[in-house]
């Protein structure tokens, strides 16, 4: 398969724009299509956990790594879970290498990133790393006024 066969998508927006909610819905969509999906949920925001287990139903074909630092979770998922796609909330520059390792191993990703504007996004070292490696092909900007609504889509490749 070619690199272009895998999702390389960032969901960008200000806090409260619905990034996490959209990512949760994508977990449902990908797993519903039979794609092994690894959800990297460092702070338990996508699929919260309490003493009795997950508070929300976890989709089939979906593994959730909660409580791990994202860079460690990416490495563990790639080594042990055989995902086709990684879902990661609030990607930072420390996780860029893990995303690149996944793409090189045939694993796509969808990740969220805090950015209230296009200019704010392009200033992030994460974007510079990912774009230099052709590791992102599309950025979907969400509208804070209507959480979950797409404000615009930017093709990167």
C-alpha positions in Angstrom: 0.0 0.0 0.0 1.0 3.6 -0.6 1.3 6.3 2.1 -1.7 8.0 0.4 -3.8 4.9 1.2 -3.8 5.8 4.9 -5.6 8.6 6.7 -3.2 11.4 7.6 -5.7 13.9 9.1 -5.6 16.6 11.7 -8.7 18.0 13.3 -7.9 21.6 14.4 -9.8 24.0 16.4 -10.0 26.1 19.5 -11.0 24.5 22.8 -14.7 23.7 22.8 -14.9 23.3 19.0 -15.8 19.6 19.2 -12.5 18.0 18.3 -12.8 15.2 20.9 -16.4 14.5 20.1 -15.6 14.2 16.3 -12.6 11.9 17.2 -14.9 9.7 19.3 -17.4 9.4 16.4 -14.5 8.5 14.0 -13.6 5.6 16.3 -17.1 4.3 15.8 -16.9 4.8 12.0 -13.5 3.2 11.6 -14.2 0.2 13.8 -17.6 -0.2 12.1 -15.7 -0.7 8.9 -13.6 -3.4 10.5 -10.5 -1.4 10.8 -8.4 -2.2 13.9 -8.4 1.2 15.6 -6.1 2.2 18.5 -7.4 5.1 20.6 -4.6 6.9 22.5 -6.5 8.5 25.4 -3.9 9.8 27.8 -6.4 11.7 30.1 -9.4 9.5 29.6 -11.4 12.1 27.6 -12.4 10.0 24.6 -13.5 7.0 26.5 -13.6 7.9 30.2 -12.9 5.2 32.7 -14.1 4.9 36.4 -13.8 2.1 39.0 -16.3 -0.1 37.1 -14.7 0.3 33.7 -15.4 2.4 30.6 -18.2 5.0 31.0 -19.0 4.9 27.3 -19.3 1.9 25.1 -16.1 1.2 23.3 -16.6 0.2 19.6 -15.7 -3.2 18.4 -12.3 -3.5 16.7 -11.2 -0.6 18.9 -8.4 -0.8 21.5 -8.2 2.1 24.0 -4.9 2.9 25.8 -5.8 5.1 28.7 -3.4 6.8 31.1 -0.3 6.4 29.0 1.7 9.4 27.8 0.8 9.6 24.1 4.3 8.9 22.8 4.4 5.7 24.9 0.9 4.8 23.9 1.8 5.2 20.2 4.8 3.0 20.6 2.8 0.3 22.5 -0.1 0.3 20.0 2.3 0.0 17.1 4.2 -2.9 18.7 1.3 -4.9 20.2 -2.1 -4.0 18.7 -1.8 -4.2 14.9 -3.9 -1.1 14.3 -4.8 0.2 10.9 -5.4 3.7 12.3 -4.4 5.6 15.4 -6.7 8.1 17.0 -5.0 10.7 19.2 -6.4 13.6 21.1 -4.3 16.8 21.5 -1.3 15.8 19.5 1.9 17.6 20.5 5.4 17.8 18.9 6.6 15.0 21.3 4.3 12.6 19.5 5.3 13.5 15.9 8.0 10.8 15.7 5.5 8.1 16.7 3.1 9.2 14.1 5.9 9.1 11.5 6.8 5.6 12.7 3.2 4.5 12.3 2.9 5.8 8.8 6.1 4.1 7.9 4.6 0.9 9.2 1.4 1.3 7.2 -0.7 2.8 10.0 -2.8 5.9 9.4 -3.9 8.5 12.0 -6.4 11.1 12.9 -5.4 13.5 15.6 -6.6 16.6 17.1 -4.6 19.7 17.7 -5.4 23.0 19.4 -5.3 25.9 16.9 -7.8 28.7 16.8 -6.6 29.9 13.4 -4.7 28.7 10.4 -1.8 30.9 11.3 -1.6 29.5 14.8 -1.6 25.9 13.4 1.2 26.5 10.9 3.4 28.1 13.6 3.4 24.9 15.6 6.7 22.8 15.5 4.4 19.7 15.1 3.1 21.0 11.8 6.6 21.8 10.5 7.7 18.2 11.4 4.6 16.5 9.9 4.5 18.6 6.7 8.2 18.2 6.0 7.7 14.5 6.1 4.5 14.6 4.0 2.8 13.0 7.0 -0.4 15.1 6.9 -2.5 15.4 3.8 -5.6 17.3 5.2 -6.5 19.6 8.1 -10.1 20.0 9.1 -10.8 23.2 11.0 -13.8 23.0 13.3 -16.0 26.0 14.2 -16.1 26.9 17.9 -19.4 28.7 17.4 -21.0 25.4 16.4 -19.0 22.6 18.0 -18.4 19.7 15.5 -19.2 21.8 12.5 -16.5 22.1 9.8 -15.3 25.6 9.2 -12.9 24.8 6.4 -10.7 22.0 5.1 -7.1 22.6 4.0 -5.4 20.1 1.7 -1.7 19.9 2.6 -0.2 17.6 0.0 
